[in-house]
Amino acid sequence: MTLVSGWGRFPVVDTEMLLPRSFEAVGEAVVAGSVARGNGRAYGDAAIGAARTIGMTAFDRVRSFDPTTGRIRLEAGVLLSDLIDTFGPRGFLPFVVPGTRFVSVGGAIAADVHGKNHHCEGGFGRYVDSILLRTGQGETIEVSREQNSDAFFATVGGMGLTGVILEATMRLRSVETGWIRERVISASDLDAAMRALEAGDSATYSVAWIDCVARGRNLGRSLIYLGEHAGRDELAEGAAVFPVGKTPGLAVPLDLPSITLNRYSIGAFNELYYRMGARRAGGDDVVSLYPYFFPLDSLSDWNRIYGRRGFLQHQCVIPEAGAREVLGDILDRVARRGDASFLAVLKKLGHGEGLLSFPLPGYTLALDFPVKGDILNFLDEIDRVVVAAGGRLYLAKDARQSRATFEAGYPALPRFKAIRKSLDPACSIRSKLSQRLFDEV
């Protein structure tokens, strides 16, 4: 048995790790209580089997690529970082990337990950044409919008519970360069931040960093980052058309003491970060895609900042109607508590692709909290605010929400369960997340 956790390092559980080297061996590994795991970047317990976990990182080959259409066939263990570094210099990038490039294609499909462009271009699953799936009852089937469509829409965003994703065919975006034309907008409070995001609807990429310690008239003060793919004519003279993706040069060498993150340290960091960002506001800069999309990837093992007990990310989405009041309530509670993350993110979302996909039209707020004190009770309070507003939590980031919270937020759950049952009558594929939220006990 092996002790395994998600990126948040909570919870830590025992599981039998299986590392197959062939698709046949994957089939043999799909037994009671198993689930697939990519690069381990789901924050909670979604990629940990109830009894056994199937590591998929060995399946990292590209099967085919058509440069005239951008269509690519690849194995599920391919990392987005490798995809970007290999095909970016050829003029192709994924349509959608999350906040880290170190996720597998299989994991990105299973979570239907979203990026800074969901408000206008949708999530990862929108650009997946077909999936090769190994089901719990031993079949290997191709699923798409036209073929086995129920299984397709249950697999996109289905957190690996319909079967093991072996391969996928997807579309890449054609780009001229690996640079982003970025505009920074400073917002003095939450109202100004939401107005800026609304005004930025026409931008391909938009995201807001929020000072979650600020209170009173500064509640929700933010820096909004709008972005577009830069053309060759926008690059500085002598600049490479595609920047080099550097290996993280710095690392957090040890688990920091829990006292490190407190109201004063986070407040000082946020004040400095806001002032530095506000100085850049107004004009356009051309920046590498790596810091724009993946700001934390430059720091290896950054999850150790929160200490040995780990951290919890609470990411919710609130429907657009009434979002201002609900987000203001949540941020006020967090600011009064004083121990939230120095990296709090607000984005606009559109419709999700799969039955259990997280996005819905509205605003998503992501906050990190160290695991200490009464944090679980506090997050239960926030959950009740989210549920009352008709919102829900992101399964790829979740490690502790209740069944009641989950069921209230995902109305397509009964249909998902029926499709899952048809693919795997014995429910052999089970994760710690599915045990916690909807498996029969």
N, C-alpha and C positions, 0 to 999 in steps of 0.2 A: 504493500500500500504506500501511497505517496501523499504528502500534504500539499494541497493545491488551493490557490485562491484566484480571484480575478484581479484586475489592475488596482482595485481599491484595497486589496489585501484584507478584505473582510467580506464574508466569513472565510476561515481557513478550514478545509475539510479533508478527510481521508478519501482517496479514490484509487482504484487500480488504473494506472496509466498504460494504455496500449498504443504502440507505435507501429502500425502496419506500413508495409512498403509496397503493397500492390492493392489494386481495387478488390481482388479476390480476398485478400487478407482483411480489408475493411469489412467486407460482407461477413466474414467469420467473426469479426469483433462486435458486430451489431447483435448483441444479446441483451438479456433483461437488464435494465438499469443503465444503459449506455447512452452517450451523446457525443457528438463530434466537437472538437476544440481546434480553433485556428491558432492565432498567435497570442491568445490569452489577454486580449485588450478589452473584452467585456468587463465592466467594473465589478459586477457582483458574482452571482452563482449560476448564470445562464449557461456557461460553457464548462460545467463540471457535472459529470454523470452521477446519477443517483448511486451507482455502484462502480461503474467503469467509465473511463474517459478515453475517447479515441483521438489521438493527436494526428493532425492532418498536414503538418508543415512539410512532410517529405514530398507531398504532391504539388510541386512548384514548377511544372512545365507549361509552356505555351504550346498548344497544339497547332494552331494556324492563325494567320493574320492577313487581312485583305486591306492593303493601303488605299485602295480606291474607295472603300466604304467605311473603313475604320472598324470593321467587325473583327472580333478576336475570340478564339476558342481557347480556353485555358483551364488548368486544374484548380481546384478550390483552395489549395494551399499557397498559391501565388500571393505575395504581399503587394499592396498598393505601392509601396516604396519601390519595389523592383519594376513594377509596371511603369511608374513615372520615370524612373531613371533610364529605362531601356527604350521606351517609346516616346518620351518627351522630346529628346533630341531629333526624333524623326517627324515631329509635328503633331503628336497625338497625346492626349491626356484623358483620364477618366472624366466623365461628365460631372460626377459627384464624389467629393472626398469629405470624410469627417475631420475632426480636429487633430488626428494623428495619421500619419501615412503607414504606420506599422501594424496594419490590420490585414487579414487575409480576405481574398475575394469571397470565399465561402462565408466567412463571418459577416462581411458587409452585406451580402444578400440576406442571410438569416436575420439580421437586425434591421434590414432595409435602412441603412444609415443615411443620414441627411447631412447636408453641408450648409454653406452660407448662401446657397442659391435655391433653397427649397421653395421659397415664395414665388419663384417664376419658372423653375425648371424641374421641380420635383425631386424625389429621392433616388437612391442607387438602383432600386428595383425597376424603375421606369426604363432603364437602359439595358436591362437584361432581357434577351430574346428567348433563351431556353436554358434549362438546367437538367443535368444528368443526376438522377436521385436514386440512392439505394434505400429502399424502404425497410421498415422493421420486420416485414414478413418475407424478406429475402429477394424481392424483385428489384431489378435495375431498370428504371423507366425514364424516358425523356418527357419533361413537362414544359409547357409554354402557354401563351395566351390562346393558342388554337388547339393544342394537344394536351389532354389532361389538365384543362385550365383550372379546375377547382384545386388540384394539387399545387399548381403553380402559384396561385394567389394565397394559398395557405403556407407555402414554403417561403415566399418573399415576406420577410418580417416575422416568420414563424419560429424563430429562435432555435432552429435545428431540430424541431420536434416532429416534423413530417418524415424525416429520413436524413441520411448523410449526403450532403451535396458533394458530388465527385468532380464535376466539371460544369462550366457555364459558357454560354456564348453571349457576348455583350458588345455594345457599341462604345467606341472612344470618340472624343471630340477633336476636331482638327483645330490646331492653333498655330499662329505664326511664331510665337516666342514662348519662353518659360517665365515671363515677367507679367506683373499685374500693375495696372495704373490705379493707384490708391488715393482716395480722398478721405481725410479725417474731419469729422464734425464734432465739436464739443457741445455737450448738452448739460445745462446747469441743474436739471432735475428730471424726474421720470416723464413728466408731460412733454418736455422738450425732446427727450430721447425717443419717445414713441412717435412724435410728429416727424422727427428726422427719419426714422425707419419707414414711416408711411410715405414721406416725400421721396425716399430712396427706392420705392417699389420698382422703378424702371431700371435700376442698377442690377447687373447680373448677380453680384455678390453684395451682401450687407450683413453686418453683425455689430452688436454693441457690447462693449465691456462696461460693466456697472460697478461703481464703488458701493459695495454692499455694507459698508460701515457708516456712510454718510446718513445723517438724519435731518429732521426738520425741513427747512426750505430746500436743502440740498439732497433730500431723499431721492435716490435713483439717478444721481448725476452720472453721466456716461460719456464715453468716447465711441462714436459710431464710425465704422470703417466700411466705405463703399469701394467696390473693385470691379474692374473690367480687364479682360485679357489685352495686353499691350501688343501693338503691331511693331514690326521691325523699324519703322520710321520714328518710333517713340523712344528707342533705346539711345543711351549715351554713346558717343563715338568710341569705338573699340570694345564695347560691351559684348560678351558672348551672347549668341541668340538664345541659348538655353543654359541657365546657371547650373553649377555643380551642386548636387545634393550632398551636403557634408554629413559624415558620421557624427553623431553627438559628441562634441569635444569635452563637455563638462559632465560630471556625474555627481549625484548626491552620495557621498561615500558611506554614510551610516544613517540609521534611523534617528531623526532629530527628536530631542525631548519634547513632550507634549506642550510644555510651557512656551516653546518657541513661537507658536502661533497664538497670539492673543489680540485683544482689542487695540493695544498700542502698536504692536509690530505691524499688524495688518493695516491699521489706520495710517501709519507713517508710509508704508509702501504705497498704499492707494493714493495718498496725497501727492507723492512724488510722481507716480505713474500718470495721474490725471493732469498735473501741471505740464509734464513733458509732452503728453499727447496734445494738450490744448495749444501748445506753441506751434505744433505742426498743422493745426486746423486751417481749413480754407483752401489751400492749394493742392495740386496733384503731385504725387511722387510716383516714380516707377520703382517697384520693389520686386525682389525675387519671390516666386510662388511659395518657396519653402517657409519663410517666416510669416507670409501672409496667411497661408492655410494651416500651418503646423507650428505655431509659436512655441509650444512646449517640447517639441521633438529635439530641440537643440540641447536639452538638459536630460541626460540619461538618468533613469531611475528616479524621476522627480516625485513619484508616489511616496518615497521615503521621507519627504518633507513632513508628512503628517504623523510620523512616529510609527513604532512597531505595531500598534493596534490598528493601523490603517485609517481609511477615511470612507465616507459615504457621499456619493453624489446624488443630489435630489434634482432630477430634471423633470419638469412638468410642462404641459402645454395647456394654455387657457384659451377657450374660444374668444374670438375677437370682441364680441359683444360683452361689455362689462369687464374687459381685460384690465383696463387702467385701475379700477378700484381694487380688483383682486391682487394684481401685481404689487400695488402700493401697500396693501395689507401684508402680503408676504414679506416684502422688503423691510417694512417697518418692524415686523417681528424679528427678522434676522438682524437688523441693525441694533435693536435693543439687546439682543442676545450677545452680539459682539465677537463671536468666534468663527464666523463663516470664512469662506475662501477669499484669497486675494484675486482669484480669477473667477469672476461671475459673468455669465454670458446671457444676452437676450437676443433672440432672433425671431423673424416672422416665418411662419410655415404655411404650406398649402395642404392639399389632400394627400393622404398616404396611398401607397400602392397595394399593400397586402391586407389580409383580414386582421392581422394583429400589428400592422404598422403603426408606429407611434404618432406620426404627424396628423394634425387636423388644422383647418384654417384658424389661425390665431397666433399667439405669442408663446414661445418656449423660453423658460428661464432655467438655467443650470447653476447650481450652487454646490460647493464642496464643504464638508464638515468633518473634522477629526472625530474618530470614535472615542468618545469620553463622556463622562457624566450622564446627564439625562437626555442625550441627543436623540435616542430612539423615541422617547415620549414627545419630544419637540417636533420631530418629523411626522409623527402621527397627527399632531395638531395641524401641521401644514397640509397633510393629505386631506384632512376634512375640509379645509378651505378649497382645495383643488377640486374635490368631488362635488362640493356644493355648487361650484361654478361650471360643472359639466366638463372638467378637464381630466387628464390622466397622466400617468408616469411612464417614463421610457424604460422598457424592459432591459435593454442593453446596459443601462446604468444602475438598475435596481438591485438591492441586496436585502430589502427588509419590508417592503410594503405588504399589507395584509391581503387576504383573498377578497375581502369585501371591497377594498379600494380598487383592486384590479378588476373585479367583475363590474363595478360601477362604471369604469372608464372604457371598457372594451365590449361594446354591444354585439360585435360579431363573434364573440367567444363560442356560443353554442354551435354556430356553423363551422367554426374552426375545429372544434372537438369532433364533430361528425366526420369531417374530411380526414382528420388525423386517425380516427378509428377505422375508417375504410382502408387506409394505407398500412395500418399497424394495429390489427385487432387486439393483440395482446398488450399493446402499449409498451413494447420492449424499450423504445427510445424514451428515456426519462432523464431529466436533469434535476439538479437541486432546485432550480427555479420552478420547474413544472411540479415537483413534489410540494413545494411551498404554496403554489398559487392555484393549481387546478387539477392535479391528479387525484383520483379517488384514493382515499386513505382507508 
